[in-house]
Amino acid sequence: MNYETFRSLRNYAKRKITKDELLASDNLFSYMREDRSTPGQSVIDIAFHNQQDFLESLGMRDDDVWFYQVINSPYNGYEFIDHYSSIEDFMEGYSFYYTLDEENKELLSEISKAILPIKVNFEDDEYRKELSEKLMENFGKQIKYIVEDYVDEKNLAFKISLEKVINKEMDEYFTELGIDAYSEGFRITVADLIALYINEGDLHISLKELLEKIFGRREAPGGWQEDFYTYEDPNDFDSVSFNRTANRFFSDILETIEEEGEEEGVSFKDFTDMTSRILKKFRQEEYYFLPKDSKKETRFKIEGFKFPEMKVVVTLSKGLKQKSILVSEQNFYNLLYQPSLFSLDEI
């Protein structure tokens, strides 16, 4: 073990030994930017075997060292969330719904009207769950592509957020220690290193032992992996890129729906025009009394619409009894204004 580190530092500052002699005096001395006019201001690189060795010397746990290196690696594709669990989240009505822009919400609303005969309401958990089931049932391939892109963008966003937080914490930690850190170690002037020895009052130990004492008095940074969700910055999610991908697949889905309607001799525009005409007069999922029901006994509400059948899904309510029927637009108005054409007594 080398006990001459402090003496070598002091002798170099007094110009009694050369730069090379100083660097040879301790295994952690790696390189020096020499200040010939003021040797004490010469800067020494303190280099550990590798970055892992350096971080462990700070007292960081093995899992924190590993996570720090994963986050700062440009090549590691660490998965904070995986594709399988994101599909499960989507089927429960979560996942990418909260990141859609207005254009994609409008596209998805049009798709929903065609495949799910209930009111569009992205704020409702049960609605999103039902929509997810229908989307996966009918357009699983496209939806899985959207979820996959969401997962990729989400993982990248987590990495960016954590990289900022972790490196900020590490910078603050090194600033408090008063050292200029780099990947495998840190840089410090000869004068500052001498001062560290004097402040510790232990001049006859190696640099490694000195650093162990200094680092050991401070709690090392870490604990990021356990709570990585708390570090997420929503601004790091590339919403533009994700919505571009989602738009492409939603447009493809809507085009497929329109083509299926054309095969049945129905245009999707005719369908949306019909829904607009009806919903201008009656709000979806809200009960009204039949206009021609003088006794005010029978109420109706519009549950939704079916494409390409061009039908209105209506629930009739009389007392405690209910009945759902499927009618054309014309028969919907017949129901309202000529209810005698329908067997309302059977409700």
C-alpha positions, 0 to 999 in steps of 0.5 A: 500500500502506498503511504507517500501520496500526500508527501508527493503532492506537497513535494510537487507543489514545492517543485521538488519532484517532477510531474511524472514522479507525482503521477507514479506515486499513487495508482489512482493518478492518471493524467495531469494538465501541468501549470508550470508557473503555479504547480499547485494549480496543476489539475490531476485526473483521478481515474478508477479502473472503470466507471462502475469502480468509480461509482461503487467507490462513492458508496452507490449500491450495485443496482443503482450503479447498473441503472445509472449506466443503463440510463446513460448508455446510448445503446441500451433499450431498457423497457420501463413498460413492455408491450404485453402489459400495455396491451393489457392496459389498453384492454382495460381502457387505458394506454394511449387514449390520454396522449391522442391529439384532437385530430386523432380523437375525432378520427377515433370518434368516427370509428367508434360511432361505426363499431360501438353503438353507444355515446362517445365519451373518452372520459368514461372508463367503461366506454374506453374499455368497451371501445378497446374490446371492439377495436381489438376484435375488429382491427387488432393488427392496426391497434397493436402497431399503435400500442407498440409505437406508444410503448416505444415512445413511452420508454424513450420518454422515461429514459430522457426524463430519468437521464435529466434527473439522475445526471442533475442529482449526480452533478449536485452531489459532485458539486457538494464534494467539490470535485469535477467528475467525469466518466471513470473519475474526477479532476482536482487541482494539486492544491485542493487535493492537499487541502483534502488531506489536511482537512481530514488530518490523516496525511499518511494514507493512500488516496483510495483510503482518503476518498473512502473516508470522504465519500463514506460520510455522504449518502450516495445517490440512487433509488431511481429504479424503484420510483421511476414513474415519479420522475416522468416529465410529460414534455419528454414524450414525443406526442407529435411522432406518436400521433403521426403514427396513430393517425396513419392507422386510424385513417386506415381503419376508417377507410376499411369501415367505409369500404365495408359500407360501400360493399353494402351500398351505404356510404359512411357520409350518409351514416354520419349525416343521419347521426348528426340530424338525429343528435341535433334534436335529441342528446344521446343517452338522455331520456325523453317522453315520446312527443305523442304520448299524452299520458307521458308513460313511455320514455325513450333514449338514443343508445347509439347507431349501427353501421352499415345497417343505418339503424338507430339503437333506442331504449324504451322505458315504461315504469320499471320495464325497458326494451331496446329496439333497432329502427331506421331513421324513418321508423325512429321518427314514426316511433316519436310521432306515430307510436301507435305503429309500435307495440308499446304495450309489450314493453 
